Amino acid sequence: MNETGLSEEEIRNILNDSKGQDLKYERVLSSMCTYPHKIAVQAHMQFIESNMGDFGLFRGTYNLEKEILSLIGDLLHKADAVGYMTTGGTESNIQAIRSMRNLFLQSSEYQNSANSSKNSDNKCARPNLVVPDSAHFSFDKVSDILDVELRKASLDDELKVSVESVRSLIDENTIGLVAIAGSTEFGQVDPIKELSDIALEKNIFLHVDAAFGGFVLPFMKKSYEFDFKLPGVTSIAIDPHKMGLSTIPSGVLLFRDFHQLESLKADTPYLTVSTQYTLTGTRSGAAVAATYAVMNFLGKEGYRKTVSRCMELTHYLLEKLKDMDVYPLIEPVMNVVALEVPKCDLVRSRLAKEFNWQVSITQNPHGLRLVIMPHVSFEMIDSFVADLKKILDSLE
Ligand SMILES: Cc1ncc(COP(=O)(O)O)c(C=O)c1O
């Protein structure tokens, strides 16, 4: 650090230069984030210093958070669900599974088996979690941090998790299941009703990762069963900073029952509040205000319009690609498209190098992945398709 500070102008110049090096979303078809809504940005700035880690000092922001939880709980068919605003899907997933693991370790069955293994010198079995093979990589972090074995269930032809595979992986050390409502790579929705039935039958938890799909599915014409309406669903991750058009970092984690949240409790002796359930200490009150502002400004009608436009653009893209004999790996459920394209990796890198387009890749099956976020326009799609055509023609 310099001994004396730079001038405001010098700082502004450096920042402008750095900002100039960032890609504009107008060339990005790989991200699940987008420009936040203007009203979210204004609210974020207004609450910039608010720290939800010590919410006794920021009662107004805390009340906004409570309202958000009840709005989202209502959207997900449980207005009295409990939880908090996280930094996003990763933290929500970590905390949801941490709660499962804590409650599993406290259960009398586990305590009994731990006691008998102590007596017999056998090691107590490691808890495991059954996730779809399409689960976001945050679950690999979950496994590492929480020392939980990850059991990956295979997918069916439509890239939904196979219910039989899930069933076959469950044993007495399974702490719970994960279902995805809007998978990162394919935008697919797992058979959550069936998984909810299994969770109830086996008396285990079921966490739904709706980080992306949570602000899409409730606003689609077709209705999907993925939320607390299903009695086996015990927690949900949903991210306002993705399709919710809020600012980063805005995630929400909701639990069906208070005892799940309670299992995350830590004492906080020197704060204005005596307990915390969150993973991080200091938390952005700005993101809370932003999420409150955009959700109330748009209302369901506003999100319906946003989702409907993204889907219109998605279908427009597919029609144009059909003319080029390029087809999706699965019929898109939401605004995520995985395309069957030859030499995907090469096509991806040429799109970036020659035309400055950012797209991504799906692993299994291998495909070119596009996310049609609210910053995408018809012109953007026309221009992208023309550039993709040039590359594909040159491969022949
Ligand atoms: C389904 C799903 N879950 C979790 C995450 C992780 O979210 P974040 O990057 O906000 O932590 C993502 C990110 O794209 C996702 O698509």
The ligand as a Gaussian input file, in Angstrom:
#p B3LYP/6-31G(d) Opt

LIG

0 1
 C      -28.392000     -25.071000      -9.289000
 C      -27.320000     -24.224000      -8.680000
 N      -27.036000     -24.365000      -7.367000
 C      -26.090000     -23.631000      -6.755000
 C      -25.366000     -22.697000      -7.460000
 C      -24.312000     -21.886000      -6.743000
 O      -24.743000     -20.570000      -6.621000
 P      -23.733000     -19.413000      -6.199000
 O      -22.702000     -19.341000      -7.304000
 O      -24.608000     -18.217000      -6.133000
 O      -23.134000     -19.776000      -4.909000
 C      -25.617000     -22.521000      -8.831000
 C      -24.849000     -21.557000      -9.596000
 O      -24.972000     -21.409000     -10.776000
 C      -26.620000     -23.295000      -9.454000
 O      -26.895000     -23.192000     -10.754000

